[in-house]
């Protein structure tokens, strides 16, 4: 309990981690965004997440504090963004390096620095370790493994991997995570920990790409993709995923590129899977436009309403969402003839974004469902009454046209 932990980055991973650790440790959460820190100090957190409010209030009562400045601490947990560079596909280490330099300025010797951000294999050796050649610290990688929308349960019930140079460091950090994690915690070396997290999400990306490729094949053959997959999955060793309008989020749509960036020659399957999944937003849009132009939804120009701006159902996370990927690809005329709505996104992120669902329905002739939030399922009768043609990318409604 005497150990002080400074959690760096109070987003979807850092904040819940800080809150759970505060039950057994002294914790200070740091974020460079002054508004985030002000909200947390005033009793408000920044995103919608199951169980987060209860855990947050308990942590406040225990004395967790928040700051914009890095603190002198025994342990640092770093959960900052790690995007990829578009041209090279390599990890962009900017945020991580900035965080390391600020930690170096305040940390004592023998401090333990735990990087939770997902990074390419070799990142710590290439970008982090050289920064501390003149200061004695202990480096560790414990990649996060959470699913937005259920992060508290994921942090509590998912196994963890810890990579460190020394067994004693691994054991200390293992005990720290065991203060809230109920599942197995595996200790290994740093580079193995780095690559293991990346290949987890790459595996999922490849499987999603297979489902999306099947969707294109079945559509061309006039078959129901979902029925084909349902029947195939009766095989005891087959588990094909369902297709969708693309892949978003901060993990699956990003992490595979780290492997491509490190070894482009030996990753053709990974690259093709990424290309397939990246093609899906424009693919489903094109299929919808073809159906409209073929007269399936009536005559004349139609105003489209795109429902769902987040990257998955029932979360407010818009990072790398398929809808936003599509928005960037639309021409000015298409953007002007399309309205956007998401019940969980209150801030304006695209033009023609409406915040009132009834106004949204009254403004459109065609509804394209990108994200099957529970909200749209509950509002289905209202949509039907408007006699709006529905195009669906997720088999949300049996009666809707599938694209």
Secondary structure as the mmCIF struct_conf table of DSSP 4:
data_model
#
loop_
_struct_conf.conf_type_id
_struct_conf.id
_struct_conf.beg_label_comp_id
_struct_conf.beg_label_asym_id
_struct_conf.beg_label_seq_id
_struct_conf.end_label_comp_id
_struct_conf.end_label_asym_id
_struct_conf.end_label_seq_id
STRN STRN1 UNK A 4 UNK A 8
BEND BEND1 UNK A 11 UNK A 11
TURN_TY1_P TURN_TY1_P1 UNK A 12 UNK A 13
HELX_RH_AL_P HELX_RH_AL_P1 UNK A 14 UNK A 21
TURN_TY1_P TURN_TY1_P2 UNK A 22 UNK A 24
BEND BEND2 UNK A 25 UNK A 25
STRN STRN2 UNK A 26 UNK A 30
BEND BEND3 UNK A 32 UNK A 32
HELX_RH_AL_P HELX_RH_AL_P2 UNK A 34 UNK A 41
TURN_TY1_P TURN_TY1_P3 UNK A 42 UNK A 43
BEND BEND4 UNK A 46 UNK A 47
TURN_TY1_P TURN_TY1_P4 UNK A 50 UNK A 51
HELX_RH_AL_P HELX_RH_AL_P3 UNK A 52 UNK A 62
TURN_TY1_P TURN_TY1_P5 UNK A 63 UNK A 63
STRN STRN3 UNK A 65 UNK A 67
BEND BEND5 UNK A 68 UNK A 69
BEND BEND6 UNK A 74 UNK A 74
STRN STRN4 UNK A 75 UNK A 78
STRN STRN5 UNK A 84 UNK A 84
TURN_TY1_P TURN_TY1_P6 UNK A 86 UNK A 88
STRN STRN6 UNK A 91 UNK A 91
HELX_RH_AL_P HELX_RH_AL_P4 UNK A 94 UNK A 106
HELX_LH_PP_P HELX_LH_PP_P1 UNK A 107 UNK A 108
TURN_TY1_P TURN_TY1_P7 UNK A 109 UNK A 110
STRN STRN7 UNK A 111 UNK A 115
BEND BEND7 UNK A 117 UNK A 117
TURN_TY1_P TURN_TY1_P8 UNK A 121 UNK A 122
HELX_RH_AL_P HELX_RH_AL_P5 UNK A 123 UNK A 123
HELX_RH_PI_P HELX_RH_PI_P1 UNK A 124 UNK A 128
HELX_RH_3T_P HELX_RH_3T_P1 UNK A 129 UNK A 132
TURN_TY1_P TURN_TY1_P9 UNK A 133 UNK A 134
BEND BEND8 UNK A 135 UNK A 135
STRN STRN8 UNK A 137 UNK A 141
TURN_TY1_P TURN_TY1_P10 UNK A 148 UNK A 149
BEND BEND9 UNK A 150 UNK A 150
HELX_RH_AL_P HELX_RH_AL_P6 UNK A 151 UNK A 157
BEND BEND10 UNK A 158 UNK A 158
STRN STRN9 UNK A 160 UNK A 164
BEND BEND11 UNK A 165 UNK A 166
HELX_RH_AL_P HELX_RH_AL_P7 UNK A 167 UNK A 177
TURN_TY1_P TURN_TY1_P11 UNK A 178 UNK A 180
BEND BEND12 UNK A 183 UNK A 183
STRN STRN10 UNK A 185 UNK A 188
HELX_RH_AL_P HELX_RH_AL_P8 UNK A 190 UNK A 220
TURN_TY1_P TURN_TY1_P12 UNK A 221 UNK A 222
HELX_RH_AL_P HELX_RH_AL_P9 UNK A 225 UNK A 232
TURN_TY1_P TURN_TY1_P13 UNK A 233 UNK A 234
BEND BEND13 UNK A 235 UNK A 235
TURN_TY1_P TURN_TY1_P14 UNK A 236 UNK A 237
HELX_LH_PP_P HELX_LH_PP_P2 UNK A 240 UNK A 242
BEND BEND14 UNK A 245 UNK A 245
BEND BEND15 UNK A 249 UNK A 251
HELX_RH_AL_P HELX_RH_AL_P10 UNK A 252 UNK A 262
HELX_RH_3T_P HELX_RH_3T_P2 UNK A 264 UNK A 266
HELX_RH_AL_P HELX_RH_AL_P11 UNK A 268 UNK A 293
TURN_TY1_P TURN_TY1_P15 UNK A 294 UNK A 297
BEND BEND16 UNK A 299 UNK A 300
STRN STRN11 UNK A 304 UNK A 307
BEND BEND17 UNK A 310 UNK A 312
TURN_TY1_P TURN_TY1_P16 UNK A 313 UNK A 314
TURN_TY1_P TURN_TY1_P17 UNK A 319 UNK A 320
HELX_RH_AL_P HELX_RH_AL_P12 UNK A 322 UNK A 329
BEND BEND18 UNK A 330 UNK A 330
HELX_RH_AL_P HELX_RH_AL_P13 UNK A 332 UNK A 336
TURN_TY1_P TURN_TY1_P18 UNK A 337 UNK A 337
STRN STRN12 UNK A 338 UNK A 341
TURN_TY1_P TURN_TY1_P19 UNK A 343 UNK A 344
BEND BEND19 UNK A 347 UNK A 347
BEND BEND20 UNK A 350 UNK A 350
TURN_TY1_P TURN_TY1_P20 UNK A 351 UNK A 352
STRN STRN13 UNK A 353 UNK A 354
BEND BEND21 UNK A 355 UNK A 355
HELX_RH_AL_P HELX_RH_AL_P14 UNK A 357 UNK A 362
TURN_TY1_P TURN_TY1_P21 UNK A 363 UNK A 363
BEND BEND22 UNK A 365 UNK A 365
STRN STRN14 UNK A 366 UNK A 369
BEND BEND23 UNK A 370 UNK A 371
HELX_RH_AL_P HELX_RH_AL_P15 UNK A 374 UNK A 378
TURN_TY1_P TURN_TY1_P22 UNK A 379 UNK A 379
HELX_RH_AL_P HELX_RH_AL_P16 UNK A 380 UNK A 385
TURN_TY1_P TURN_TY1_P23 UNK A 386 UNK A 387
STRN STRN15 UNK A 389 UNK A 392
BEND BEND24 UNK A 393 UNK A 394
TURN_TY1_P TURN_TY1_P24 UNK A 398 UNK A 399
BEND BEND25 UNK A 400 UNK A 400
STRN STRN16 UNK A 401 UNK A 402
#
